[in-house]
Amino acid sequence: MKKELIELRVNGRSQEVAIEPSKLLLDVLREDLDLTGSKRGCDDSSCGACTVLIDRVPMLSCTLLAASCEGQEITTVEGVSEHGSLAAIQKAYGDWGGAQCGYCTPGFMMTVKYLLSINPEPTEQEIRIALSSNLCRCTGYSQMYQAIKAAIEAEQKGMTSTKYNSRSLVALGSLISGSAGERQSVTGAA
């Protein structure tokens, strides 16, 4: 199939890629742009592991043609950290053990990022409703809810990000996922 050159704006940067017109955004992110935080978990848009923000709205990248995203701002989990610092939600996930294997964590973080952008003080019920489109096969979700509440408190106190420290990096060990030898931190840091 003939490839076409498209320009995507991902995590604040313009990227030109030559792709087949039928290539999914998830595959372009992972294979062409080497942004492996978003995961393929189900192939039928039911788990949320591939969630990214398109113009600040959560979308499932496993169902979007990459070419349809031209001219829109795409934010992946790698774009959540701020200038070498953890965003409040990333730090809270590490501190509260908000993830077990970490595979679904990027999708959850993107959904939470969106929720907090439209509702900085969600109730527990609103958090549960927002996260209902994301599945975790490892946890009972309670640590995730605690992490989200901690992130909200940090945001309210003006601590929108925290510099990396050894405690945070150790806690983030649970957020590292991998398959077939791949290891990618959900912070996007190398």
C-alpha positions as CSV (number, residue, x, y, z in Angstrom):
1,M,0.0,0.0,0.0
2,K,1.2,3.5,-0.8
3,K,2.4,5.6,2.1
4,E,1.4,9.2,2.6
5,L,3.3,11.9,4.5
6,I,1.4,13.4,7.4
7,E,2.2,15.8,10.2
8,L,1.1,15.0,13.7
9,R,1.5,17.3,16.7
10,V,2.4,15.0,19.6
11,N,3.3,16.2,23.1
12,G,3.8,19.7,21.8
13,R,6.1,18.7,18.9
14,S,5.4,18.4,15.2
15,Q,6.3,15.1,13.8
16,E,6.3,14.1,10.1
17,V,5.7,10.4,9.4
18,A,5.1,8.4,6.2
19,I,2.4,6.0,6.9
20,E,-0.2,3.8,5.1
21,P,-3.6,5.6,5.2
22,S,-5.1,2.8,7.2
23,K,-2.6,2.8,10.0
24,L,-4.0,3.3,13.5
25,L,-2.8,6.1,15.7
26,L,-1.7,3.6,18.4
27,D,0.6,1.9,15.9
28,V,2.1,5.2,14.6
29,L,2.8,6.3,18.2
30,R,4.4,3.0,19.2
31,E,6.1,1.9,15.9
32,D,6.9,5.2,14.1
33,L,7.4,7.7,16.9
34,D,8.7,5.3,19.6
35,L,6.2,6.4,22.2
36,T,5.4,3.1,23.8
37,G,3.5,4.3,26.8
38,S,0.1,3.7,25.2
39,K,-0.7,0.0,25.1
40,R,-2.7,-2.4,23.0
41,G,-4.8,-4.3,25.5
42,C,-7.9,-5.6,23.8
43,D,-8.1,-4.7,20.1
44,D,-11.8,-3.9,20.5
45,S,-11.8,-0.6,22.3
46,S,-13.0,-2.0,25.6
47,C,-10.0,-1.6,28.0
48,G,-8.7,2.0,27.7
49,A,-5.0,1.0,27.8
50,C,-4.4,3.0,24.6
51,T,-6.1,6.2,25.8
52,V,-4.5,9.4,24.6
53,L,-5.8,13.0,24.6
54,I,-6.8,14.4,21.3
55,D,-7.3,18.2,21.7
56,R,-7.5,17.5,25.5
57,V,-10.3,14.9,25.2
58,P,-9.6,11.2,26.0
59,M,-9.8,9.0,22.9
60,L,-8.9,5.4,22.2
61,S,-5.9,5.4,19.9
62,C,-6.5,1.8,18.8
63,T,-9.7,2.9,17.0
64,L,-8.4,6.1,15.3
65,L,-6.8,6.4,12.0
66,A,-3.6,8.4,12.5
67,A,-4.3,10.5,9.4
68,S,-7.5,11.7,10.9
69,C,-5.6,13.3,13.8
70,E,-3.6,15.7,11.6
71,G,-4.0,19.3,12.9
72,Q,-5.0,18.1,16.4
73,E,-2.9,18.1,19.5
74,I,-2.2,14.6,20.7
75,T,-1.0,14.1,24.2
76,T,0.4,10.7,25.3
77,V,1.5,9.6,28.8
78,E,5.0,10.6,27.8
79,G,3.8,14.2,27.5
80,V,2.4,14.3,31.1
81,S,5.6,14.9,32.9
82,E,6.8,18.5,33.2
83,H,10.4,19.5,32.6
84,G,11.9,16.5,34.2
85,S,9.4,16.5,37.0
86,L,6.6,14.1,37.8
87,A,3.1,15.4,37.4
88,A,1.0,15.1,40.5
89,I,-0.9,12.1,39.2
90,Q,2.3,10.3,38.3
91,K,3.9,10.9,41.7
92,A,0.7,9.9,43.5
93,Y,0.4,6.6,41.5
94,G,3.9,5.8,42.7
95,D,3.4,6.8,46.3
96,W,0.1,5.0,46.7
97,G,0.8,1.9,44.7
98,G,-1.8,2.9,42.1
99,A,-0.6,0.2,39.7
100,Q,0.3,-3.4,39.9
101,C,1.8,-4.5,36.6
102,G,1.6,-1.0,35.1
103,Y,0.1,-2.1,31.7
104,C,-3.1,-0.1,32.1
105,T,-1.6,2.8,34.0
106,P,-0.9,5.1,31.1
107,G,-4.6,4.9,30.0
108,F,-5.8,5.6,33.5
109,M,-3.4,8.5,33.9
110,M,-4.7,10.1,30.6
111,T,-8.3,9.7,31.7
112,V,-7.5,11.2,35.1
113,K,-5.6,14.1,33.5
114,Y,-8.7,14.9,31.5
115,L,-11.1,14.5,34.5
116,L,-9.0,16.9,36.5
117,S,-8.8,19.4,33.7
118,I,-12.6,19.7,33.5
119,N,-13.3,19.1,37.2
120,P,-10.5,19.9,39.6
121,E,-12.5,18.6,42.6
122,P,-14.3,15.5,41.5
123,T,-16.3,13.4,44.0
124,E,-15.4,9.8,44.5
125,Q,-18.5,8.9,42.4
126,E,-17.3,11.2,39.6
127,I,-13.9,9.6,39.7
128,R,-15.5,6.1,39.5
129,I,-17.7,7.2,36.5
130,A,-14.7,8.7,34.7
131,L,-12.6,5.6,35.2
132,S,-15.3,3.2,34.2
133,S,-14.0,3.1,30.6
134,N,-10.6,1.8,31.8
135,L,-10.0,-1.7,32.9
136,C,-7.3,-3.0,35.3
137,R,-7.0,-6.7,35.6
138,C,-4.6,-6.6,38.6
139,T,-5.9,-4.3,41.3
140,G,-9.1,-3.7,43.2
141,Y,-8.9,-0.1,42.2
142,S,-8.8,1.3,45.8
143,Q,-5.1,2.3,45.5
144,M,-6.0,4.1,42.2
145,Y,-8.7,6.1,43.9
146,Q,-6.3,7.0,46.8
147,A,-3.7,8.1,44.3
148,I,-6.2,10.3,42.5
149,K,-7.3,11.9,45.7
150,A,-3.7,12.5,46.7
151,A,-3.1,14.1,43.3
152,I,-6.1,16.3,43.7
153,E,-4.8,17.4,47.1
154,A,-1.4,18.1,45.7
155,E,-2.9,20.2,42.8
156,Q,-5.0,22.2,45.3
157,K,-1.9,22.9,47.4
158,G,-0.1,24.2,44.3
159,M,2.2,21.2,44.1
160,T,1.5,20.4,40.4
161,S,4.8,18.6,40.0
162,T,7.5,17.2,42.2
163,K,11.2,16.7,41.3
164,Y,12.4,13.1,40.9
165,N,13.8,11.8,44.1
166,S,14.9,8.3,45.0
167,R,11.7,7.5,46.9
168,S,9.6,8.5,43.9
169,L,11.7,6.5,41.5
170,V,11.6,3.4,43.7
171,A,7.8,3.8,44.1
172,L,7.5,4.2,40.3
173,G,9.1,0.7,39.8
174,S,5.5,-0.7,39.8
175,L,4.7,1.6,36.9
176,I,7.2,0.1,34.6
177,S,5.7,-2.3,32.1
178,G,7.1,-4.3,29.4
179,S,6.5,-7.0,26.8
180,A,8.9,-8.9,24.5
181,G,11.8,-7.3,26.2
182,E,10.4,-3.7,26.0
183,R,10.7,-1.6,29.1
184,Q,9.1,1.8,29.1
185,S,8.5,4.0,32.1
186,V,5.1,5.6,32.2
187,T,6.8,8.9,33.0
188,G,8.4,8.9,29.5
189,A,11.8,9.4,31.1
190,A,14.7,7.4,29.8
